[in-house]
Amino acid sequence: MRRHLIIDADDTLWENNIYFERAFDEFVDFLGHSSLSPPEVRAVLDEIEETNSKIHGYGTLNFARNLRECYHHLAERAVSEEDLKIVLGFAERILQCPIEVIAGVPETLEYLSLRHELTLFTKGHPEEQKLKVERSGLGAFFHHTAIVKEKDPSAYRKLVEERSMDPKHTWMIGNSPKSDVNAALDAGLNAVFVPHAHTWILEKQEIRPASERLLVLESFAELKNHF
């Protein structure tokens, strides 16, 4: 049976969060806080990111803004323009990182694209995400690409309506319990959870129980065994 497969991008098709984690490690070293441990600094940044994402969305430039705000909040020395340039540089270098496609993804997408209709569904800064798709070389496998500010149930319902998808035969595939799995299930779709060791902490949630509407796999390549 031909199905609609909606597929996440960052940390499902290619590595993404590892570069943000490296930038955070550089930030912690530069901050050099006298009493806060790295996890405690991370908790402050998480709170800033959770608040700002609702206003500014996601992406590298917004991450840079969040690092700058965190530095202003935690720095134990006078904040100079030079310091801020260094802090912003930690984030901006992410844009220069190579696109590291996850093992098994290209051949699996080729296999799936011949049997089903594939939609790439991602959130973030539109131009940044479009550039990632182009640099990855994976765009040709998809019938449609949609970039949204937030992947919540309403965004899934809108996508399903616009693309005339049948929810019963539509599956969302991704690594994020929050944006890929739970949001899709809440919208009445099926979901495939492909865990990633470095999923962003703000994307982690307890997965909703969904019995036959949920499939959990160890790798993206395993999709060939089910679709």
Buried (B, 14 or more C-beta within 10 A) or exposed (E): EEBBBBBBBBBBBBBBBBBBEBBBEBBBEBBEBEEBEBEEBBEBBBBBBEEBBEEBBBBBBBBBBBBBBBBEEBBEEEEEEEBBEBBBBBBBBBBEBEBEBBEBBBEBBEBBBEEBBBBBBBBBBBEBBBEBBEEBEBEEBBEBBBBBBEBBBEBBBEBBEEBEBEBEBBBBBBBBBBBBBBBBBBBBBBBBBBEBEBBBEBBEEEBBEBEEBBBEBEEBBBBEEEB
